[in-house]
Amino acid sequence: MKTRKNDQQRLDDLITIMKKSGFLNDDKVESAIRKIPRHEFVPISLKEEAYEDAPLSIMKNQTISQPSVVSRMTEWLDIREGQKILEIGSGSGWQTAILSYLVGNGKVYSIERHSELVEFAKKNLDKLGITNVKVILGDGSLGFPEESPFNRIIITAACKKIPEPLLGQLSTDGLLIAPVGEFQQSLVLLKNTPQGIVEIKNQPGYVFVPLLGKIDDKKTE
């Protein structure tokens, strides 16, 4: 008779898959993924699927991102202790919680446009006793100017063009990561240098839900 795997075994299997596929290479990021249980950030009906390397639907036509993609974006951001991070798109709060773990005594500001998801993310973060995150109901395309500049900015929804307000809220030597494209996106990593914004990395082959807001795709063409 086949025994049912527990969450720890499933997590170990997921970590192995991500390492073998080259999506998990950093010990700090691995530690964050191990410490922040993904099953606490998915709807009850999907808990059995929490440790599959796949995106999962949450609500309002949004998803919790595929673990491999979360790992890649987090590694590219090169997060340091004490930094201030802006996240556009809280979703269920799993990526948010991973960021919060890595900044330690730093701060994460996460903007979400759906009130139901704001409450869902807050509830999930509260369950784990996470206190260095502020989840804000608002338009992510406008950023959060009152707390700028940010050392790191992560956009977890697809945009044809990165909104100018977000570029303007990035600190000198700060990094911004976003999926850029229409039907399929490239993961793009930008750095704000004294000479201006410079592209550091660009990798095609990703699919995200679209970024919506006042400065959306229709208005940035």
C-alpha positions in Angstrom: 0.0 0.0 0.0 1.4 3.4 -1.0 1.8 5.8 1.9 0.8 9.4 1.6 3.6 11.9 1.7 3.6 14.5 4.4 4.3 18.2 3.7 7.9 17.9 4.6 8.6 15.1 2.2 6.7 17.0 -0.5 8.8 20.1 0.2 12.0 18.1 0.1 11.0 16.6 -3.3 10.1 20.1 -4.6 13.5 21.5 -3.5 15.2 18.6 -5.3 13.3 19.3 -8.5 14.2 23.0 -8.4 17.9 22.3 -7.8 18.1 19.8 -10.6 16.4 22.2 -13.0 18.8 25.0 -12.1 16.1 27.2 -10.5 17.4 27.0 -7.0 21.1 27.7 -6.4 21.2 30.0 -3.3 21.3 28.6 0.2 19.6 31.7 1.7 16.7 31.4 -0.8 16.4 27.7 -0.1 16.3 28.4 3.6 13.5 31.0 3.0 11.5 28.5 1.0 11.9 25.9 3.7 10.9 28.3 6.5 7.8 29.7 4.7 5.4 26.8 4.2 3.6 27.2 0.9 0.6 25.2 2.1 -0.2 28.1 4.4 -0.7 30.4 1.4 -3.1 28.4 -0.8 -6.8 27.9 -0.5 -7.8 24.9 1.6 -9.0 23.0 -1.5 -5.5 23.2 -3.0 -3.4 22.2 0.0 -2.7 18.8 -1.5 -1.1 20.6 -4.5 0.9 23.1 -2.5 4.3 21.5 -3.2 3.9 20.9 -6.9 6.1 23.0 -9.0 3.2 24.8 -10.6 1.2 28.0 -10.2 -2.1 27.6 -8.4 -5.3 29.7 -8.7 -6.3 31.6 -5.6 -9.1 34.1 -6.3 -10.0 37.1 -8.5 -8.4 35.3 -11.5 -5.0 35.6 -9.7 -2.4 32.9 -9.0 0.3 32.0 -6.5 3.4 31.8 -8.6 5.2 28.6 -9.5 7.9 27.9 -6.9 10.7 27.7 -9.5 9.7 31.2 -10.7 9.6 32.6 -7.2 13.0 31.1 -6.5 14.5 32.6 -9.7 13.1 36.1 -9.2 14.2 36.1 -5.5 17.7 34.9 -6.4 18.1 37.5 -9.1 17.1 40.3 -6.7 20.0 39.5 -4.4 18.2 40.6 -1.3 20.3 41.8 1.7 19.5 42.1 5.4 17.9 45.4 6.3 16.8 46.4 2.9 13.5 48.1 2.0 11.5 46.2 -0.7 8.5 47.1 -2.8 6.4 44.3 -4.1 3.7 44.9 -6.8 1.1 42.2 -6.4 0.7 40.6 -3.0 -1.3 37.6 -4.2 -1.6 35.1 -1.3 1.5 36.6 0.4 3.9 33.7 -0.2 6.4 35.6 -2.2 6.0 38.5 0.3 6.8 36.2 3.2 9.9 34.9 1.5 11.1 38.5 0.9 10.3 39.4 4.6 12.5 36.4 5.8 15.4 37.5 3.7 15.4 41.2 4.7 15.3 40.3 8.4 15.1 43.7 10.2 14.3 45.4 6.9 10.8 46.2 5.6 8.6 44.9 2.8 5.8 47.1 1.3 3.4 45.0 -0.8 0.7 46.6 -3.0 -2.4 44.7 -4.1 -5.4 46.0 -6.0 -7.9 43.4 -4.9 -9.3 43.9 -1.4 -10.1 40.2 -1.0 -6.4 39.3 -1.7 -5.2 42.0 0.7 -7.2 40.4 3.5 -6.1 36.9 2.4 -2.4 37.9 2.3 -2.6 39.6 5.7 -4.3 36.6 7.3 -1.6 34.3 5.9 1.3 36.5 7.0 -0.3 36.9 10.5 -0.5 33.1 10.9 3.2 33.0 10.7 3.8 35.9 13.0 5.4 38.1 10.2 5.6 41.7 11.3 8.0 43.4 8.9 5.5 43.5 6.0 2.9 46.2 5.2 0.2 45.1 2.7 -1.5 48.0 1.0 -4.7 48.2 -1.0 -3.8 50.3 -4.0 -2.6 50.6 -7.6 0.7 48.9 -8.0 1.5 50.7 -11.2 1.9 53.9 -9.2 4.2 52.4 -6.7 4.4 53.7 -3.2 6.2 57.1 -3.4 5.7 58.0 0.3 8.2 55.2 1.3 10.6 55.5 -1.7 13.3 55.0 -2.6 13.4 51.2 -2.4 16.5 49.0 -2.6 14.6 46.3 -4.5 11.3 46.3 -6.5 9.6 43.1 -7.6 6.6 43.1 -10.0 4.7 39.9 -9.9 2.4 40.6 -12.9 3.1 41.0 -16.6 3.6 44.4 -18.1 4.3 45.5 -21.7 6.5 48.2 -20.3 7.7 48.8 -16.7 5.7 51.8 -15.3 7.8 54.9 -15.0 6.8 55.7 -11.4 8.4 52.4 -10.3 11.7 53.2 -12.1 11.6 56.5 -10.3 11.2 54.9 -6.9 14.3 52.7 -7.2 17.3 53.7 -5.1 20.8 54.2 -6.7 22.3 50.7 -7.2 18.8 49.3 -6.6 17.4 46.3 -8.5 14.0 45.9 -10.1 12.7 42.6 -11.5 9.6 42.2 -13.7 8.1 39.9 -16.3 7.9 42.1 -19.5 5.8 41.2 -22.6 2.3 40.7 -23.8 1.3 37.0 -24.3 4.6 35.5 -23.1 7.0 37.5 -21.0 10.8 37.8 -20.5 12.0 38.0 -16.9 14.0 41.3 -16.9 16.4 42.5 -14.2 17.2 46.2 -14.2 19.7 48.2 -12.1 19.6 51.9 -11.3 23.1 53.1 -11.8 24.5 56.7 -11.6 24.4 56.6 -15.5 20.7 55.5 -15.5 18.7 52.3 -15.7 20.7 49.4 -17.1 19.4 45.9 -18.0 21.4 43.2 -16.2 19.5 40.0 -17.2 16.8 39.1 -19.6 15.4 35.5 -19.9 12.3 34.6 -22.0 9.7 32.0 -21.5 7.5 33.1 -18.7 3.7 33.6 -18.4 2.2 35.8 -15.7 -1.2 37.4 -15.1 -1.3 41.0 -16.4 -0.5 44.1 -14.4 -3.6 46.3 -14.1 -3.7 49.9 -13.0 -3.8 53.6 -14.0 -0.5 53.2 -15.7 -1.4 50.0 -17.5 -0.5 48.4 -20.8 -3.0 50.5 -22.8 -1.5 53.8 -21.5 2.2 52.9 -21.8 2.4 52.1 -25.5 
